[in-house]
Amino acid sequence: MKAVIMAGGKGTRLRPLTMQTPKPMVPLLNRPCMEYIIELLKKHNITDIAVTVQYLPEVIRDYFGNGSAFGVNLHYFEETEPLGTAGSVRNASSFLDETFIVISGDALTDFNLDDAIAFHRERESIATIVLTEVDSPLEYGVVMTDQEGRITRFLEKPNWSEVFSDTVNTGIYILEPDIFELIPAKQVYDFSMQLFPQLLEKHAPLFGYIAEGYWSDIGNLQQYRETQFDMLDHKVQVHIAANEIAPGIFVENHTTLTDRVTYIGPVYIGAHSTISPGTVLGEYSIIGSSNQILQGTHIERTILWDNNQIGPDCDLQSALVCDRNLIGQRTRMQENAVIGSGCTLGPEVTVKSNVKLWPNKVILPSSKVHTSIIWGEQTMHQLFRGKGVYGIPNSEMTPEFAGKLAAAFGSILSPTTTVGLCSSTHPFASMMKFAFAAGLQAAGIHVLDLGTGTTAVCRNSVQTMQLNGAVHMRMIDVHGQDHLLIELLDSQGLPLAKSLERKIENAFWQEDFIRGPVNQIGEYRQYNYAETDYLQKLVKDLSSIGVLPHPVFAVLQYDPHDHGSFIERFASQILGHRIILHHNGTNPHDKELIDTVMHTNADFGIQLGRNGQGLLLVLRDGTQIAEEQLLAVKILAASKLKKSIRLGVPVSAPQIIESLVLDSPLSLVRTKENNRALLESSRGFLFSPLLDDIYAVSLIIQAMMTESISLEELLSQIPYFYTAKEVIPCAWHEKGSMMRQILKATKHQATELIDGIKVMTEEGWVIILPDHDEPLFRVIAHASSETNAERMISNYCNQLVRTNSPLRK
């Protein structure tokens, strides 16, 4: 059998390690990652190997040559332009004239390839994907298989609600040459995104083999470190090219150990390195070749490449130092500091946590380096979460952060495009808007300041003014504490697609920004009519369907410090003058609204929360309309428009909502829970009544007035249903395995996998949704009776608890 090693990746998330080194050549315990892959193939008697190269190919060729020194035959196939994963293998098709295996040169594994090949041949598969189980599948392609191993579904880099399994694509494939008939020559073409879905659609024999053993995709600096620590802990069965002279102390040949050095294993020391007396090498210290470490230095959980000189009395804690660096005496490197190749650090320098220095930088003596030089990477947590980008004001969310995020956003836009900026009336949100504007302008992006407004106002401006995107900033409550939320919108006014979020995240962490010449910075303009435009469009839309001249009598409660004047204009222009405007400082209470409604004998009460959202309706007797019933009445009111339009509704919406539109031209489309999916699926609406409560209130009152009925009578048109809800906490790393276990337990039941796992029963349905932002599951059951809903939710919550190992303990 032949093999293909894919070795063309740039490894941008590993920068600055990969600035001068292709990703497959990044060292693991002082040997290139790709060398371990060659050893694995050779172990399984696969010695005829194609190597696809594209980024710094000469580095790979110079090291491995024709492969004879490693006991294999290497044949190189170079891409002049990136061709994608499948396209790069197609480029080597002249060599691949029999069954072959594809494997990445930048991952580490000890899988038994013979077992995978035998599985492939037994199934007579055209393509077999080697799978493995991981704790957090978000960065991988999730693959679902049936009992025979036939692949039934792909999800490339899913959200948590799409994680139906913890079984992921390792990038190891066993393929037949027939697949080249489906891959176009000299075109960008991808295995996971194009070829495999095409095979699935054609019902071709496409299988997944779940391998046992170790696998690590070395995609970021944290994983790069942990992979080597795993090697020292013998978690992966690979050859360590050093002598274990004492338990956990690995030393290569041609290295002399001196007296009075403290070794706290596991430790790895490369050839020709000198460790001076008085040095402490703490646990997980990995020293490459030809390093000189002078007396009194303390190194722990730190990786050094080759040819570094570390001065006396230095302290390196969880740092990563590339090759050919000169580190002055008494220098301190804090956790996750990364030093690129060829840097010079003067004496008594302090490199703070998470700072990265790009290659060939010079740091003056006694400097304290707080931020990355040229490019940098902060902690590798997820930047975008379910709601957007958010954090604690003046702690996580600072003007510096806003400027950097703006530069990352600008990096995915074309120069001279225009982005709208809008914020709530909160002073901190307004301040951060100006910081964001500066970051965009520095990237050459024009800024149109839309002033203050809700997200719906901002979205409307994007559409009516044909902007290339927009940013909205507002305060939200997270566990009782104010956080700043930054929402990024595309040229349609929709939340950004996940692919664009990932591009922005990559640019943010790498600080790979475009900084234009000073005479080409973006322009800044103000536009003060965004709210007016929104209200005028709303008035026009409602008048076109016949607003009656006698509005109902209602109480509207709101926060005057959050878009207060805008809500007052809305009440005057849209709701009419028989509205009591009521507020209570910055924290309107439900009870005060109920008391006011009952005291004034109003028809009903309305409460609008921050951003014109968080709608609460109170009946004249003080009854609050429940959340699910409120969703139903919004849909019912939309159906009264008598327009042939389409509305996206979340998959968790009550099961009775379809019955509400049977006599209406309105059609409903069940979608994922996220706002982008809801908006994309809606057509013909001025605004989405499910995401814009100001518009929803207008539609509800319009429906009441059109039919001359009360809110109680409108609600009576909704069939009875009952909703039960529970929250089940879990560890982050347990989410994928829990989803897989639930899916396995429900394999004989009718299910939908639009978002989470929705299980249909005779009594109703239950949906199990992993939360995007928190380590928990939301479980929602809908049924025609309280007893049935509570029984269903109890059953599935118990199943979740049983599959959650931390809870079992």
N, C-alpha and C positions, 0 to 999 in steps of 0.2 A: 504494500500500500504506500501511496505517496502522501505528502502533507504540504500545507501552505501555512507559513507563519506570516501573519499580517503585522508588518513593522513600519507602517507609514505614518503613525499618529504623531501629532505635535506635542500632545500632553500639556495643553495650555493651563489646566488647573494645577499642574505641578510646577509652574514657574515660581522662582527663577531656576529651578533644577534643570529644566529642559530648554533653557535659552541657547545653550551650546551643545546639548546632548539630546539625541532622539529618545523618546520615552522608553523604547525597549532596551536602551543602553543604560538606563538609570540603575545604579548598583544596589543589589540586595546582598548584604554581608560580603561586600567587596567584589562581587561578580555581577555582570549585567543580567538583568531580569531575563532577557531572551536566552541566555546560556542555560538556565534551568529548564526552559521549554525544550531546547534542543536535547538536553539530557533525558527529559521525559519521553520524547519521541523515540530516541535511540533505545531506551529501556524497553519499549514496545516494538522494537525491530522495524521502526520507520526511519529510514536513513536517506531517502530521496526527497529532498525538501525544497520547495519554492519559497522565496522570501520576497514579499511585496514591500517596496520601499518608496518613500516620497519626500520626507522631511530629513535633511542632513544624511542622505544615503551613504555618503563616503565614510561616515563614522562607523556604520554597521559593517560595510565591506572591509574596511581596514582592520577591524578587530577579528571578524570571523573568516575572512578570505573565502576559499572554496569549501570550507567546512572540514577539510581533511584532518586538521589538528584536533577536531572534536569528534572524529569518527563518523562523519556524515558527508553527504554531497549537497552543497547548497547551490541553488540557481536563482539569480536575482532578476526581478521584474520591476522596473522603475516606472512610476507614473510621472509624467511631466506636469499634469494637473490632477488634483484629487478626483477620484472616480467613485468614492463611496465604498462601503465594505464589499458588496457583491461585484461592483465594477472593477475593483482592484484585483479580485480573484479571477474575474473574466479575462483580465489582462494577461494572466498566466495560463490560459486555457490550452495553449499549444503543448504545455508540459503535462497537463492534468488529463491523461487519457485513460484513467481507471478510477475506481472508487478512491476517494481521497478525504483527508481530514483537514479542516480549517481550524486554526487556533491562534489566539492573539499572542504577540510577543511581549505584551506589557501586563500580563497577569501571572499569578503564581498558583500552581495546582499540583496535586499528586493523584488525580483521578486515575482509575484503572481504565485506560483507553481500550484495552482488549475487550473488556466487558461491553463497552459502548459500541464497539465495532460489531461484536457478535449480535447484540440487540438489533442493530441496523440491518444486518443481513437476514436475521430470522424474520423480521417484519417485511422484508423486501421493500424497504423504504427508499424513496428517491432522495429524501433529506431527513436527517435525524439531528435534532438540537439537543445538546447535552445540557441538562438542567441541574440546578442545585437549590437548596432551601436556605434563605437568608432571613435575618431578623427584620431588616428594613428594606422592603423591595422598591421604594420610591425612585431610586436612581437606576433601576434596571427595567428590562422588559419582562413583565409577568406572563407566563405561559400556562394555559390550562389544558389538561389532557383527560381522556377517558380511561377506563380501567385497562384497556389494552395498550395505553401509551399514545394513542392517536391524538394529535393536537386538535383542540376544538376552538381555541380562542387566544388572541394576542392582545396585550395591553402594553404599549411602549411608554415607560416612565410614567406610571399612573399617579393619580391622587390617591389619598387614603381610601376614599369611598369607592375607588375602582380596584382596590387590592383584594381580589377574590381568592388569592392564593399567595403563599410565600415562596413559590417555586419560580425561579427566574432563569432567564437565558444567560448562559455563561460566555457566549460568543465562540463556543467550540461546536463545530458542525461536521457531520459525516455526510458526504454528498456523492451523488452519481454524476458523471460528466453530462448526462442528459439535461441537467439544469441550465447549461450554457445556452440552450435554445431559447430560454426565457429571459436571459440577461442581455440587454443591448450592448453592443461593442462601443467602447470609447465614450460612454455616457455615465453620468453620476447615477448609481443605482445601489440600493441598500438591501441587505438581507432581511432585516427585521421589519422595515417599513414598507418594502415593496415585494421582494421575491417570495417570502414566506406567506404573506397574506394572499398573494396571487395563487400559490400552490393550494392554500386552504380553500379559496374560492373555486378552484378547479376540482376539488375533492381528490387531489393527488395523494399518494401515500406519504404523509408528513407526520413524523413521530417525535416524541420527546422522551429522552432517557434520563431518569433522575439518578445522578451519580452520587456515590458516597465518597467522602474524603474532604480535603481542604481545597478551597478556592478563594482567591482574593483578587479583585479587580483594583489595581493600584491607580485609582482615579484622582486622589487628592493627597495632600501632604500628610494628613492624619492617617490615612490608610497605608501610605508608604512607610510611616514609622511603625505602625502596629503590625504590618506584615513581617518586618524584620524581627520584632519582638517575638512574634509567633514562631519564627524559625528557631530562635534561640531557646524557646520553650518546648521545642520538638512537637509543635502542633501540626506541622506539615512534614511529610516524609520526603525530604530532599537531601542531597549530599552537601554537607558543610565542608568546604575546602580548608579545614584547619584542624589542628590537633587539640583535643580536649584534655589539657594537661592537668586539670583539676575539675571537679564538678561545676559545670557552667562557665568555665574559663577556656575560651577558644583562642588559639594563637597560631597564626600562619608560620611557615618556615621563614628562616632568615630574620627572625625577630628575637632580640635579646631582652630578657626581663631583668631589671635591676632590683636590688634590695630596697627595702623601705618604701615600697609602693603598695598601696592598699587596693585590693581587688574585691569588689562585692558583686558576685555573679548574678545573672549571666552577663558576660563581657566578651567582646570579639575584638581581636587586635590583628591588623593586617601586617603584611611582610615589610621589613625594613623600617618599621616604626620604632621610635625611641621614647621611652617613658621615663622621665627623670625621677630621682628619689623625692619623697615627700608628696607625690601625686596621689590623688584618690580617684580611682575609676569606679564609680558607683554602678548600680544595676542598670542593665540595658545600655551600657556604653558601647558604641560600635565605632571602632577606629579603623580607617582604611589604610592604604599602603603609604610608606615614606612620610609619616607624620612625626613631628617633633613636639612633644608636650613637656614643657619645662616645669621646674619644681614648684610645689605648693598649689598646683592647679587642681580644682575639683570638677569632675565631669560626671554627669548623671543623666540617664535617659536621653543621651545626645548622640547624634550620628555625624561623624567626620568622614568626608571623602578623602582624596589623596593629597599629599604634598602640602599640608598645612603646618604652620608653625604657631603654636599656642604659647604665649608668653607666660612668665611666672605669675603665680597667685591669681590666676583667672578662675572664674566660676561660670560654668556652662550648665544650665538646667533645662532639659527638654528642648534643646536647640538642634538646628540642622545646619551644618556648615559644608558647603561644596568644596571644590579643590582650589589649591594655590592661594590660600588666604594667609595674611600676616596679621595676627591678633596680638596687640600690645599687652603689656603687663597690667594686672589688676582689672582687666576688662570683665564686665558682667553681661551675660546673655540670659534673659528671662524666658519663661515658657513660650514655646512655639515661635521663637525668633528664627529667621532663616537668612543665611548669609550666602549670596551667590558667589560665583567663581571670581578669583583674582581681586578680592577686596583687601584694603588695608585699613585696619582699625588702630588708631593711636592708643597710647596707654590710658587706662582709667576711663574707658568708654563704657557707657551703659546702654545696652540695646533692650528696649522695653518689650513686653509680651506682644506677640503676634506681628511684630515689625519684620518686614522683609527688605533686604538690600539687593538690588539688581547687580549683575556682575560689574567688577572694576570700579567700585565706589571707594572713595577715600573719606574716612571719618576722622576729624581732628581730635587731638587728645582731650580728655575730660568731657567729651560731648555726651549728652543724653539724647538718644535717638528715640523719639516718641512716635514718629510716623514713618511709614515705609518711604524709601528713597526711589523715586521714579514710579514704581508700581508696588502694590502690596496686597496682602490678603489678610483679612481679619479672621475671626473664628468661623468655622465652616458650617454654621447653622443655616437653616433655610431663611432666605430673605423675604420671599413672598409667602404669605400664609393665606388662609381661606378668605379673609376680608380684604387683604392687600398687604401693605407694609406698615407695621405699627410697632410702637414701643413707648417707653416711659419718657415724657417730655423732659428735656434738658439733662437727660441721663443717657438713654439709648438714642433718643431722637434729638439731635443737636443741629445747629446750622451747618457744621462741618459735614455731618451725615447727609443733610439735605443736598448740599452742593455736590457731594460725591455721587449720590443716587441720581441727581439730575444729569451729571456728566455721563453716567452709565446709560441713562435713558436716551440722551442725545447721541450716544455712540451707535444706536440702532436706527437712527433717523437720517435722512438725507440732509446735507447742509442747506441752510436758508429756508427750511420748512418752518411752519408756525405752530406753536403749541400754546393752548390756552391754560391759564392758571386761575384757580378759583379756590376759595376757602370759606369756612364758616366764619362767624363773627368773633370767635374766640381770639384774643390777642396773640396767643402763642401760635395758633394756626396761621394767622396773618403774617407773623414774623417769619415763620418757616417758608411761607410762600415766596417771600423776597429772596431768601437764601437759595431756594430752588431755582428761581429766575436767574440768579447770577451763574449757577452751574450750567444752565442751558445756554445762556448767552456766550459763555466761555467756549462752549462746544460749537458755536456758530449757528445756534438755533434761535429763531425769532420768537419773542414772547408777547402774548396778548394777555394782559392782566384783566380778568373778567370781574374783579372785585370780589364781593361776597355773594354766596348763593349755595343752595343745596346741591347735592350730586346730580339731581334731575335737571336743575338749572344749567349746570356745567355740561351735562350730556346734550342738552338741547342746543347750547351754543356751538358745540362741535359740529352738530349736524347742520344747523342753519347757516353757520359762517364758514363751513367747509374747512375746518382746521385739520391739521395732520395728527392731532392728538390733544390730550388735555390731562391735567393733574388736579385732583381735588383733595383738600386737606381739611380734616375736622377732628374733633375730640370724640372718643368713644369710651365707654365704661368697660373695663376688663377686671373682673373680680373686685369690684368696688373702688377701683383706682382709675383715674383719667389716663388715657393713652392717646397719642396722636396717631391717626390713621391717614396714610397717603394712598390714594387710589389713582392708578394710572389707566387712562383710557386711550383707545386707538382712534383711528380716523373716522370710525362709525359711532364713536361715543360709547363703545362697549369696553368692559374690562379686558385687559390684554389677554391674548391667547397664551397658553402655557409655554409654547415654544418661544415667544417673545420674552416672557418672564425669565426663562432660562438664559437667554442671551444677555439680558440686563444683569442677572445675577453673576454670570461669568465675567462680564465687563467690570462689575462692581468689585468683586473679590480680587480680580487681577489689576484693577485700576488701569485697564487698557483703554484709555480715553483719547479722544481726538481733541487737541488744543490748537485752535486755528490762530493765524496771525492776528496781531492786535487790530489791524484795520479790517478784519473780517468777523468780528464778534457779532452776535445776534442783536437785533433791534429790540427795544422795549417800548410797548404801547399800552395804553389803558383803554378799556371799554366799559362804560358805566351803566349799560342798559341790559345786561344779561337777565336780570330778574324781570325787568319789564317785558322783554321779548317772550319769556316763558309765560307770564300771565296773559299777555295779549293772545298768544297762540291758544292758551287754555280757554279764554273767553270766546274766541272765534269758534273753536271746536264745539263747545257746549251750546253756543247760540245756533249752530247749524242743525242741532237736533231739537231745538225748541225749548229753551228755558222758560218756565212759566213765571209770571210776574209776581207771584205771592210765595216767597220762600217760607220754609218752615221756621219754627222758633227753636233755636238751639243754643247751647253753651259751648264755646270753644276755649279750651284751656291750653296754655302753651307757656314756654319759657321766654320771657321778653329779651333775655340776653343771648338767645340763639335764634337768629333770623326773625326777631320779634316784629320789626317793621314790615318785613316781607309777608309774614303770616297775617298781619293786620290788613295789608293790601289785598291779600287773597280773600280774606273774609268779606271785605267790602265789595270787591269786584265780582267774585264768583258766588259767594254764598248769599249775598244780599245783606240788608241792614237789620234783619230781625235776628241778630247774632249777639249774644253776650260774650264779650272778650274777657276772659278770666285768667289770671296768672298768679303764681305764688313764688316769687323770687326765681331762683335757679333750679328749684326742685319741686315741680308740680306733683301733688299727691292725688291718687285715685279717689280717696275718701272726700277730699274737698270738692272734686268734680261731682261726685255723687250727691253730696249735700247741696251744691249749687243747683243742680238739675232739679232735685226734688223741691227745693225752696222756691224756685222761680216757676215751677210747673212747666218746664221746657219740654218740647217734644223728645229731645234726646241730648246727650252731651258728647263732645268730641275732645280727645286729648291728642295733641301732636308732640312727639318727643324731639330729640335732637335730629337735625338734618331733615326735618319734616317727615320723619319716620316714627315707628313705634306707635302706631295708631291704636287708640282705645276708644270704643263706643260704649256709652251707657244709656240704657233705656230709661223711660220716664219714671219707672218704679225703682230705679237705682241698680238694676241688674247689669252686670258687665258682660259684654259679648266675649265668649271664649275665643282663643286664638284660631282654632280650626274653623269655628263658625264664622269668624271674621273673614277668613280666606274664602269660604264658600259664598258669603254675601258679596264680596268683591267680584267674584266670577259671575254671580247672578246679575249684579248690576251691569257688568260689561256685556252680558248677553242681551240686555235691554236696548243696546245701541242699534240692534237690528241691522248690523253691517256684516258683510261677508269678510270677516277678519279672523286672525289666528292668534291664540294666546298660549305661550309656554307656561306650563304649571309644573311644580316640583313633583318628583315621583312619589314623595311622601304625602301629597295632598289627599284629603279624604276621598274614599272610594265613590262617594255619591255625586262628585262634582260633574261627572259626565251627564248625569240625569238632568242637571240644571240647564243644559244648553240644547236639549233635544229639539225644542221648537224654535231654535234660534240659528241664524246662519253662522254664529260664532263656532269655531272649531278649537278644541283643546289638544295640546301636544304635551305628553309627559316627558320631562327632561331631567337632567341632573339638577342637583340642588343649587349649583353656583349661579351667580347673577348673569354671567356671560351666556350660559346655556339658556336661561330663561329669556333673555333679550333676543338672542339669535333666533329662537323658535317663535317669536311673536312678530306678526306682520299686520300692518294696517292700523295699529294703535298709535295715538299721538304720544303717549307715554305708557309705561307698563303699570297697570293698577296694582300689581303685586310688589313692585319695587318703589313706587312713588305714591305715598299715602295721601299727599295733597290731591293728586289726580283721583285716587280711589275715593276719597271723601266726596269729591265733585260728582263722580259717577253714581255713588250711592244716593246722594240727595237728588240728583237728576232722575234716577229711577223712581224714587218716592213721589216726586212731583209729577212726573209723566203719567203715572198710574193713579195719582191722588190717593196714596196709601201711606200709612205710618211705617216707621221702621219696624215695629212689631209685626205688621202685616207682611212686610217684605221678607222678614225672617221666617214667617210661617210657610213660605213657599219652598223652604229648604227641608228635605226629608230628614228625619231623625237619624243621627249616627253617634257613635261614641268613640273617643280616642283615648288610648292609654299610652303613657310615656314613661320610660325609665332611662337612667344613665348608669352604665357599668364601667367603672374605672379599670384600666389595664396598664401594663408597662408598654412603652413605645415599641420595644422589640418583640412584643407578643402579638401585635396587631395582625401581621400577615399570617402567622400560624393559626390564630383564632378564626380568621376569615376562611382559611382552608378547611378547618375542622367543621365549621358551620355549613359550608358548601357541601362537604362530604356527607354531613348528617341529613341534608335536605335533597340529596340527589334524586330521590324518588318522588319528590313533590314538584309542583309547578312553581318555577321561580323566574324572576326578571332580574337582570344584572345591569340595569341602566345606571344606577348609582347605589352602591351598597348591594345588599342581598335582600330582595323582596320576595317573600314566600306567600303564595296564594293558598288559602284553605277554604273549606265550605263555609266557615264562619265569617271570613273577611280576609285580611292580609296583615302581615307584620313585616316591617323593614328594619334591617340592621345596618346602621350607618357608622363607620369609623369617623371620628371627628378629625377635621383637618388640623386644628391648632392645639388640641388637648389630648392627653393620653387616656382616651375614653371612647366608649361606643354609645351612640344614641339608639334606643330601640323604641319604635313607634308601632302601635297596633291600632287598626281601624276595624270596627264591626258594627252590626246593627243593634247590639245590646252591650251594656256595661259588663255583664258577666262574661260574654264571649271575648271581649277585648282584653279584660284583665287575665283571663285564663291563657290566652295566646301569649301575652307579654310575659307572664310568669314562666311559661314553658321555655321561651327562647332566652330569657335572661338567665334562667338556670343553666341552659346549655352553654351560654357564654362564660358563666362563672366556672363551670366544670372544665372548659378548655383553657382557662386562664391560670397557668401554673403558679404565678405569684399569689393569686387569691386562694388557690388550693393550699398553699403553705400556711 
